[in-house]
């Protein structure tokens, strides 16, 4: 008797657990939709910035602090040729005008990670100047080259982190959409057997609605990730080009 009731107990447990997950799944889908709207807005802003279509509204006369340098990035809309700028910056740096060379390069790009790299490059140079007289045991180390390589690795990590959210949403959206589709089907079929059309219709609306939302999240997030991946590969190409021109092989 007990053995015969075990399958019924298991079926009831599965039904209760799966049904209880419906509202958390819906909440997660709505949360992912809100995140997607924010990411879409940030993506649109970045696209306009990269296209150089944002007009300059603030004049930045000084670029000494990081806050002012970031303000310059968001306010500047005209940019020069990167190849020519890198050559001119190399001449300035050869004459000991490192910061002026970095500033010149910043005027040649509207790409976010290239600008962040240049900002980090100046910090590396300042750190190298402070450690210009190392102890004899470390005299053979080229600290600037080591810190430059570390900065390049940091930029790679930053790019990977920037792509993580939308890459995860590509998988989570359809997954939770499918869960939101399958969970109401059990109560819908149960209502069908009882002739309860209203309950059946309500569950089918939830099932189809969550499917649409999940696919929408996955599709839009995939498009954003694909375009950003192309952008950031171009950014890294520009960063490596700048390193090759300024410092030789890295």
PyMOL commands that set and color helices and strands:
alter all, ss='L'
color gray80, all
select helices_A, chain A and resi 2-50+66-75+82-94+98-106+112-130+136-138+143-194+197-247
alter helices_A, ss='H'
color red, helices_A
deselect
rebuild
show_as cartoon
